[in-house]
Amino acid sequence: MCSFVVKVALILLACLTKQSWGWSYGKDKVRGVNIGSWLVLEKWMTPKPFEGLPDSVNDEYKLCQHLGKAGALQTLRAHWDTWVTEADFASFKSAGLNHVRLPIGYWALDIKNGEPWVAGSWDYVVKAAGWAKKYGLQLMVDLHGAPGSQNGNDHSGKSGPIGFYYSDENLQRATNVIGKIAKWANAPEWRDTVSIVQLLNEPVLWGNDYNYRLTRLKQYIRMAYDEVRKYNDIIVVAVHDAFIDPSNWYYLRDDSHYYWIMLDMHLYQVFGDQWGKMTCQQHYSHPCTYHEKLRESNAKLWTVVGEWSLALPNELQCNDQKYFAQQQIGSYEVATGYFFWAHNNQQGWKHWSFNHSYKEGWIRPSSTNTAQCGVNWAGRKWATECDFKGNDLSSAKVRGEDCGGKCAATQSCTHFTWTDWTQDGQGPGTCWMKKGNISPNDAIISSQPNIVCGYL
């Protein structure tokens, strides 16, 4: 009896591991695009639905509130019918893409009395699935907006306070929506097409409630994952990294309760003052700094960069978008792949539009996109944005330009790394002297700001 059970288990395992879905995750690269501001409005991307409304109406919740059910439905249907069409899916396929990420709000499947949302967007999820199936594309359905808002941003549907984590009802409503998506996706018509469900987009944890929010997020992930598996045994379950170190999520691989988990990272080079302080060349080489993290993460969980773009701070006049795209694609394919944000931009902002970027020749998913990585020594024995790992000898508090000399004057020092960090927080920086036989090829690209490495 025991051997029979074992045999059955092995047969089932063989059936499951043999391509049970429409894509070989972990083997074939994901090359995808996001359908942004379609079923969850983002005013900066699609201002047309907001025309004639007060400036304070800056998200879908307030638009529905301001226009009322009938007016909002009329406005939204006009948008839904035109912003994305079957022709877009045909063009994605011909451009060399193989995946589409579709952000939706919880209100597509759950509207409570008193909420201003209007129903109808789910019909377009079904349309998108049909188009994806017709053109041989895989579809990820992404819960972009959760009850109470998981991040307080307009792309959660309602900007303002973050309330998702503080109500059991919010977690349960989101879980129920995820379950409905998984059950629908398990139908024979969609089982090979709708291959990923994302539990939540960009949950924000930082602030005084960090530990509480993280605990609640992990609680929700368990609830939502279990709800998925009640209805769907093969769909891949995607989890956003919540902008914290990916190692926080490795338990989803190590705990045998979970299987077929995908980790989603979003890597932009435009949000935050630090990006404006970099040169164009530094921006172009920056994706190389993600290689180590992406490789490590992908060894644990299928890892995708679920959002990225060609946008850079406005003050930088960088004009090699094709090279920038190649650097990013080549870096993200170190892991499982990517989804560009987004498919289009109503304001004609090409750096945020796959359609425009493809037309300009900047992005070519089917081409060989190899990131040109390596420390740029430029004929010197020191370089910026690099590090030598390990082999520490000693450290000293010195200026960056004095670190090489300090190493030369220190017995056994053969190479060094300098950063602007100091233990007491008082400059000018720390020179980390190192020992051992090394070559310039041992240096790695570093994403840490204000870092220099060198050798004697």
VEXDREN-2710 file (C-alpha; in Angstrom, 1 decimal):
% VEXDREN-2710
k/r/px/py/pz
1/MET/0.0/0.0/0.0
2/CYS/2.8/2.4/0.9
3/SER/4.7/1.8/-2.3
4/PHE/1.5/2.4/-4.3
5/VAL/1.0/5.7/-2.6
6/VAL/4.6/6.6/-3.3
7/LYS/4.2/5.7/-7.0
8/VAL/1.0/7.8/-7.3
9/ALA/2.8/10.7/-5.7
10/LEU/5.7/10.4/-8.1
11/ILE/3.3/10.2/-11.1
12/LEU/1.5/13.3/-9.9
13/LEU/4.8/15.1/-9.4
14/ALA/5.9/14.2/-12.9
15/CYS/2.7/15.4/-14.4
16/LEU/3.0/18.7/-12.5
17/THR/6.6/19.4/-13.3
18/LYS/6.0/18.7/-16.9
19/GLN/4.8/22.0/-18.3
20/SER/1.5/22.2/-16.6
21/TRP/1.0/25.8/-17.7
22/GLY/1.6/27.8/-20.8
23/TRP/5.1/29.0/-20.0
24/SER/8.4/27.4/-18.8
25/TYR/9.2/29.7/-15.9
26/GLY/12.8/29.4/-14.8
27/LYS/13.8/28.3/-18.3
28/ASP/12.3/30.8/-20.8
29/LYS/12.7/34.5/-20.2
30/VAL/9.7/36.6/-19.4
31/ARG/9.5/39.6/-21.7
32/GLY/6.5/41.6/-20.8
33/VAL/4.7/44.9/-20.7
34/ASN/2.3/46.5/-18.2
35/ILE/-1.2/47.7/-19.2
36/GLY/-1.0/50.9/-17.1
37/SER/-3.8/53.2/-16.3
38/TRP/-6.5/51.1/-17.9
39/LEU/-8.5/49.4/-15.2
40/VAL/-6.8/51.5/-12.4
41/LEU/-6.6/55.1/-13.5
42/GLU/-3.3/57.1/-13.1
43/LYS/-3.9/60.8/-13.9
44/TRP/-0.3/61.5/-15.0
45/MET/-0.6/58.8/-17.6
46/THR/-4.1/59.3/-18.8
47/PRO/-5.4/62.8/-18.0
48/LYS/-8.3/62.6/-20.5
49/PRO/-10.8/61.0/-18.1
50/PHE/-10.1/63.8/-15.7
51/GLU/-10.6/66.7/-18.1
52/GLY/-12.9/69.4/-16.8
53/LEU/-12.7/68.0/-13.2
54/PRO/-11.3/69.9/-10.2
55/ASP/-7.5/69.5/-9.6
56/SER/-8.3/67.7/-6.3
57/VAL/-9.9/64.9/-8.3
58/ASN/-6.6/63.0/-8.7
59/ASP/-7.5/59.3/-8.6
60/GLU/-10.2/56.9/-9.6
61/TYR/-12.0/56.9/-6.3
62/LYS/-12.4/60.7/-6.3
63/LEU/-13.4/60.6/-10.0
64/CYS/-16.3/58.2/-9.2
65/GLN/-17.2/60.2/-6.1
66/HIS/-17.3/63.4/-8.1
67/LEU/-19.2/62.2/-11.1
68/GLY/-21.5/59.7/-9.4
69/LYS/-22.2/56.2/-10.6
70/ALA/-23.8/57.0/-13.9
71/GLY/-21.4/59.7/-14.9
72/ALA/-18.3/57.7/-13.8
73/LEU/-19.4/54.7/-15.7
74/GLN/-19.9/56.7/-18.9
75/THR/-16.5/58.3/-18.5
76/LEU/-14.7/55.0/-17.6
77/ARG/-16.4/53.0/-20.4
78/ALA/-15.2/55.5/-22.9
79/HIS/-11.7/55.1/-21.5
80/TRP/-11.8/51.3/-21.2
81/ASP/-13.0/50.9/-24.8
82/THR/-10.2/53.0/-26.3
83/TRP/-7.1/53.0/-24.1
84/VAL/-6.4/49.3/-24.8
85/THR/-7.6/47.3/-27.8
86/GLU/-7.0/44.0/-29.5
87/ALA/-4.6/45.7/-31.8
88/ASP/-2.3/46.4/-28.8
89/PHE/-2.0/42.7/-28.0
90/ALA/-1.3/41.9/-31.6
91/SER/1.5/44.5/-31.6
92/PHE/2.9/43.2/-28.4
93/LYS/3.3/39.8/-30.0
94/SER/4.8/41.1/-33.2
95/ALA/7.3/43.1/-31.1
96/GLY/8.6/40.0/-29.4
97/LEU/6.9/40.2/-26.1
98/ASN/5.5/37.1/-24.5
99/HIS/3.7/38.4/-21.3
100/VAL/1.3/41.1/-20.3
101/ARG/0.8/42.3/-16.7
102/LEU/-2.7/43.6/-16.1
103/PRO/-3.2/45.8/-13.0
104/ILE/-6.7/45.8/-11.6
105/GLY/-8.5/47.2/-8.5
106/TYR/-10.3/45.0/-5.9
107/TRP/-13.5/46.9/-7.0
108/ALA/-13.5/45.0/-10.2
109/LEU/-14.9/42.1/-8.2
110/ASP/-16.0/43.6/-4.9
111/ILE/-17.9/46.9/-4.3
112/LYS/-19.3/47.4/-0.8
113/ASN/-22.4/49.6/-0.2
114/GLY/-21.3/53.2/0.2
115/GLU/-18.2/52.9/-2.0
116/PRO/-18.3/55.1/-5.1
117/TRP/-16.6/52.6/-7.4
118/VAL/-18.5/51.5/-10.5
119/ALA/-18.7/47.9/-11.7
120/GLY/-17.7/46.9/-15.2
121/SER/-13.9/46.7/-15.4
122/TRP/-13.9/42.9/-14.9
123/ASP/-15.4/42.5/-18.4
124/TYR/-12.2/44.0/-19.8
125/VAL/-10.1/41.6/-17.8
126/VAL/-11.9/38.8/-19.6
127/LYS/-11.4/40.6/-22.9
128/ALA/-7.7/41.0/-22.2
129/ALA/-7.4/37.3/-21.4
130/GLY/-9.1/36.5/-24.7
131/TRP/-6.7/38.7/-26.7
132/ALA/-3.7/37.2/-24.9
133/LYS/-4.9/33.7/-25.7
134/LYS/-5.5/34.6/-29.4
135/TYR/-2.0/36.0/-29.8
136/GLY/-0.1/33.5/-27.7
137/LEU/0.7/35.8/-24.8
138/GLN/0.7/34.9/-21.1
139/LEU/-1.3/37.1/-18.7
140/MET/-0.5/38.2/-15.2
141/VAL/-3.5/39.6/-13.3
142/ASP/-2.1/42.0/-10.6
143/LEU/-4.1/43.3/-7.6
144/HIS/-2.9/46.9/-8.0
145/GLY/-5.4/48.4/-5.6
146/ALA/-6.5/46.8/-2.3
147/PRO/-9.2/47.8/0.2
148/GLY/-8.0/50.7/2.4
149/SER/-5.0/51.2/0.0
150/GLN/-1.7/49.4/0.6
151/ASN/0.5/52.4/-0.3
152/GLY/-1.6/55.6/-0.3
153/ASN/-0.8/56.3/-3.9
154/ASP/-3.2/57.1/-6.8
155/HIS/-2.3/53.8/-8.5
156/SER/-3.9/52.0/-5.6
157/GLY/-7.1/53.6/-6.7
158/LYS/-7.3/56.0/-3.7
159/SER/-4.5/58.3/-2.7
160/GLY/-4.2/59.4/0.9
161/PRO/-3.9/57.4/4.2
162/ILE/-2.7/53.8/4.1
163/GLY/-5.4/51.7/5.7
164/PHE/-5.0/48.2/4.2
165/TYR/-3.0/46.7/7.1
166/TYR/-5.3/47.9/10.0
167/SER/-8.5/46.0/9.2
168/ASP/-9.1/42.3/9.2
169/GLU/-12.0/43.1/6.8
170/ASN/-9.5/44.7/4.3
171/LEU/-7.3/41.6/4.3
172/GLN/-10.2/39.3/3.9
173/ARG/-11.8/41.2/1.1
174/ALA/-8.5/41.3/-0.8
175/THR/-8.1/37.5/-0.2
176/ASN/-11.6/36.9/-1.5
177/VAL/-10.9/38.8/-4.7
178/ILE/-7.7/36.9/-5.2
179/GLY/-9.6/33.7/-4.8
180/LYS/-12.1/34.7/-7.4
181/ILE/-9.3/35.5/-9.9
182/ALA/-7.7/32.1/-9.2
183/LYS/-11.0/30.3/-9.7
184/TRP/-11.7/32.1/-12.9
185/ALA/-8.2/31.5/-14.2
186/ASN/-8.5/27.8/-13.5
187/ALA/-11.2/27.3/-16.1
188/PRO/-10.0/25.2/-19.1
189/GLU/-10.4/28.3/-21.3
190/TRP/-7.9/30.3/-19.4
191/ARG/-5.7/27.7/-17.6
192/ASP/-2.8/27.9/-20.1
193/THR/-3.1/31.7/-20.6
194/VAL/-3.6/33.3/-17.2
195/SER/-0.5/31.9/-15.7
196/ILE/0.4/34.4/-12.9
197/VAL/-1.7/36.1/-10.2
198/GLN/-0.1/38.9/-8.2
199/LEU/-1.3/39.1/-4.6
200/LEU/-0.6/42.8/-4.1
201/ASN/1.3/45.6/-5.9
202/GLU/3.8/47.8/-4.1
203/PRO/2.8/47.4/-0.4
204/VAL/4.4/50.2/1.6
205/LEU/5.9/49.2/4.9
206/TRP/8.2/52.1/5.9
207/GLY/7.3/54.4/8.8
208/ASN/6.7/53.9/12.6
209/ASP/4.5/50.8/11.9
210/TYR/7.0/49.0/9.8
211/ASN/7.1/45.8/11.9
212/TYR/3.3/45.7/12.3
213/ARG/2.8/46.2/8.6
214/LEU/5.3/43.5/7.6
215/THR/3.6/41.1/10.0
216/ARG/0.2/41.9/8.5
217/LEU/1.5/41.6/5.0
218/LYS/2.9/38.2/5.6
219/GLN/-0.4/37.2/7.2
220/TYR/-2.2/38.4/4.1
221/ILE/0.2/36.6/1.8
222/ARG/-0.5/33.3/3.6
223/MET/-4.3/33.9/3.5
224/ALA/-4.3/34.9/-0.2
225/TYR/-1.9/32.1/-1.2
226/ASP/-4.1/29.5/0.5
227/GLU/-7.2/31.0/-1.2
228/VAL/-5.4/30.6/-4.6
229/ARG/-4.6/27.0/-4.0
230/LYS/-8.2/26.2/-3.0
231/TYR/-9.1/26.8/-6.6
232/ASN/-6.0/26.6/-8.8
233/ASP/-3.1/24.2/-8.4
234/ILE/-0.8/25.5/-11.2
235/ILE/-1.0/29.2/-11.4
236/VAL/2.2/31.0/-10.4
237/VAL/1.7/33.3/-7.3
238/ALA/3.6/36.6/-7.5
239/VAL/4.7/38.6/-4.4
240/HIS/6.1/42.1/-4.6
241/ASP/9.2/42.6/-2.5
242/ALA/7.7/45.6/-0.7
243/PHE/10.9/47.6/-1.5
244/ILE/12.9/45.6/1.2
245/ASP/15.7/43.1/0.8
246/PRO/14.6/40.1/-1.2
247/SER/16.0/37.8/1.5
248/ASN/12.9/38.7/3.6
249/TRP/10.9/36.6/1.1
250/TYR/13.1/33.5/0.8
251/TYR/10.9/31.8/3.4
252/LEU/8.4/31.4/0.6
253/ARG/10.8/29.0/-1.1
254/ASP/12.1/27.3/2.1
255/ASP/8.7/26.6/3.6
256/SER/7.3/23.6/1.9
257/HIS/3.7/25.0/2.3
258/TYR/4.4/27.2/-0.7
259/TYR/5.2/26.4/-4.3
260/TRP/5.5/28.2/-7.6
261/ILE/6.2/31.6/-6.1
262/MET/7.5/34.5/-8.1
263/LEU/9.2/37.6/-6.6
264/ASP/8.5/41.0/-8.2
265/MET/10.9/43.9/-7.9
266/HIS/10.4/47.4/-9.3
267/LEU/13.6/49.2/-10.4
268/TYR/13.3/52.8/-11.6
269/GLN/16.0/55.4/-11.9
270/VAL/13.9/58.5/-11.6
271/PHE/12.1/58.7/-8.2
272/GLY/14.2/60.4/-5.6
273/ASP/16.8/63.2/-5.5
274/GLN/19.7/60.8/-5.6
275/TRP/19.1/60.0/-9.3
276/GLY/19.6/63.6/-10.4
277/LYS/23.1/63.5/-8.9
278/MET/24.3/60.8/-11.3
279/THR/25.7/61.3/-14.8
280/CYS/24.1/59.7/-17.9
281/GLN/27.0/57.1/-18.0
282/GLN/26.4/56.3/-14.3
283/HIS/22.7/55.7/-15.1
284/TYR/23.6/53.5/-18.0
285/SER/25.9/51.3/-15.9
286/HIS/23.7/51.2/-12.8
287/PRO/21.6/48.2/-13.8
288/CYS/24.8/46.2/-13.6
289/THR/24.8/46.8/-9.8
290/TYR/21.6/44.6/-9.6
291/HIS/23.2/41.5/-11.0
292/GLU/24.4/40.0/-7.7
293/LYS/21.0/40.6/-6.0
294/LEU/19.0/39.3/-9.0
295/ARG/21.1/36.2/-9.3
296/GLU/20.8/35.4/-5.6
297/SER/17.1/36.0/-5.5
298/ASN/16.4/34.1/-8.7
299/ALA/18.2/31.1/-7.2
300/LYS/15.6/31.1/-4.5
301/LEU/12.4/32.3/-6.3
302/TRP/11.6/33.1/-9.9
303/THR/12.4/36.8/-9.9
304/VAL/11.1/39.4/-12.3
305/VAL/11.5/43.1/-12.6
306/GLY/7.8/43.9/-12.8
307/GLU/8.2/47.6/-13.5
308/TRP/10.9/49.6/-15.1
309/SER/11.1/52.4/-17.7
310/LEU/13.5/54.6/-19.7
311/ALA/12.7/57.7/-17.6
312/LEU/15.5/59.7/-16.0
313/PRO/15.4/63.0/-14.1
314/ASN/14.4/65.8/-16.3
315/GLU/17.6/67.8/-15.7
316/LEU/19.7/65.1/-17.3
317/GLN/19.8/65.3/-21.1
318/CYS/20.6/61.6/-21.7
319/ASN/20.0/60.6/-25.3
320/ASP/21.2/57.0/-25.6
321/GLN/17.9/55.4/-24.8
322/LYS/18.6/52.3/-26.9
323/TYR/21.8/51.6/-24.9
324/PHE/19.9/52.3/-21.6
325/ALA/17.2/49.8/-22.6
326/GLN/19.8/47.2/-23.5
327/GLN/21.6/47.6/-20.2
328/GLN/18.4/47.2/-18.3
329/ILE/17.0/44.3/-20.3
330/GLY/20.3/42.5/-20.2
331/SER/20.5/42.9/-16.5
332/TYR/17.0/41.9/-15.7
333/GLU/17.3/38.8/-17.8
334/VAL/20.1/37.7/-15.4
335/ALA/16.9/36.7/-13.4
336/THR/13.6/35.5/-14.9
337/GLY/12.7/38.6/-16.9
338/TYR/10.8/41.8/-16.9
339/PHE/7.6/43.8/-17.6
340/PHE/8.1/47.4/-18.9
341/TRP/6.0/50.2/-17.5
342/ALA/3.9/50.9/-19.4
343/HIS/2.4/50.0/-22.8
344/ASN/1.5/53.7/-23.6
345/ASN/1.3/57.2/-22.3
346/GLN/-1.4/59.6/-23.3
347/GLN/0.8/62.6/-22.9
348/GLY/3.4/61.3/-25.4
349/TRP/6.1/60.7/-22.8
350/LYS/8.1/58.2/-24.8
351/HIS/10.3/57.0/-22.0
352/TRP/7.2/55.7/-20.2
353/SER/5.7/54.1/-23.3
354/PHE/6.6/50.7/-24.8
355/ASN/4.7/51.6/-28.0
356/HIS/6.7/54.7/-28.5
357/SER/10.0/53.1/-27.4
358/TYR/9.6/50.3/-29.8
359/LYS/8.7/52.6/-32.6
360/GLU/11.8/54.7/-32.0
361/GLY/13.9/51.5/-32.1
362/TRP/15.0/51.8/-28.4
363/ILE/13.5/48.5/-27.2
364/ARG/13.9/45.3/-29.1
365/PRO/12.8/42.4/-26.9
366/SER/13.8/39.7/-29.5
367/SER/17.3/41.1/-30.1
368/THR/20.3/40.0/-28.1
369/ASN/20.3/42.4/-25.2
370/THR/23.5/41.9/-23.3
371/ALA/24.4/44.4/-20.6
372/GLN/27.9/45.8/-20.9
373/CYS/29.1/45.5/-17.3
374/GLY/32.4/45.9/-15.6
375/VAL/34.4/48.5/-13.7
376/ASN/35.5/51.4/-15.9
377/TRP/39.1/51.8/-14.9
378/ALA/39.8/54.3/-17.7
379/GLY/43.5/53.6/-17.7
380/ARG/43.8/54.3/-13.9
381/LYS/44.2/52.1/-10.8
382/TRP/41.1/53.4/-9.2
383/ALA/37.4/53.8/-10.3
384/THR/34.1/54.9/-8.9
385/GLU/31.0/52.8/-8.3
386/CYS/33.0/49.7/-7.5
387/ASP/34.0/47.5/-4.6
388/PHE/36.4/44.7/-3.6
389/LYS/34.6/42.2/-1.4
390/GLY/36.2/40.7/1.6
391/ASN/39.9/40.3/2.5
392/ASP/39.7/43.3/4.9
393/LEU/43.0/44.2/6.6
394/SER/42.2/47.4/8.5
395/SER/40.4/50.7/8.1
396/ALA/41.2/54.4/8.5
397/LYS/39.2/57.6/8.5
398/VAL/40.6/59.6/5.5
399/ARG/39.5/61.5/2.5
400/GLY/38.8/59.6/-0.7
401/GLU/41.8/61.0/-2.5
402/ASP/44.1/59.8/0.3
403/CYS/42.9/56.2/0.5
404/GLY/45.3/54.9/-2.1
405/GLY/48.3/56.5/-0.4
406/LYS/47.1/55.1/3.0
407/CYS/47.0/51.6/1.5
408/ALA/50.5/52.0/0.0
409/ALA/51.8/53.0/3.4
410/THR/50.1/50.1/5.2
411/GLN/52.0/46.8/5.3
412/SER/50.3/44.0/3.3
413/CYS/47.7/46.3/1.8
414/THR/47.2/45.5/-1.9
415/HIS/43.9/47.0/-2.7
416/PHE/41.2/49.2/-1.1
417/THR/37.6/50.5/-1.1
418/TRP/36.6/53.9/0.2
419/THR/33.1/55.1/1.1
420/ASP/31.8/58.3/2.7
421/TRP/30.5/56.3/5.6
422/THR/32.1/56.7/9.1
423/GLN/31.2/55.1/12.4
424/ASP/30.6/58.4/14.1
425/GLY/28.8/60.0/11.2
426/GLN/31.5/62.7/10.9
427/GLY/33.3/62.8/7.6
428/PRO/35.3/62.6/5.5
429/GLY/34.9/58.8/5.0
430/THR/36.5/55.4/5.6
431/CYS/39.3/53.7/3.7
432/TRP/38.9/49.9/3.9
433/MET/42.4/48.5/3.2
434/LYS/42.5/44.9/1.9
435/LYS/45.1/42.2/1.4
436/GLY/45.7/39.3/-1.0
437/ASN/46.4/38.7/-4.6
438/ILE/43.7/40.3/-6.8
439/SER/43.2/41.6/-10.3
440/PRO/41.1/44.5/-11.5
441/ASN/38.6/41.9/-12.8
442/ASP/37.8/41.0/-9.1
443/ALA/36.2/44.4/-8.6
444/ILE/32.4/44.4/-8.7
445/ILE/30.0/47.2/-9.7
446/SER/28.4/48.7/-6.6
447/SER/25.1/50.6/-6.2
448/GLN/26.3/52.3/-3.1
449/PRO/26.6/56.1/-3.5
450/ASN/30.0/57.8/-3.2
451/ILE/32.2/54.6/-3.3
452/VAL/35.6/54.2/-4.8
453/CYS/37.9/51.2/-5.2
454/GLY/41.5/50.8/-6.3
455/TYR/44.6/48.6/-6.3
456/LEU/48.3/49.2/-6.0
END
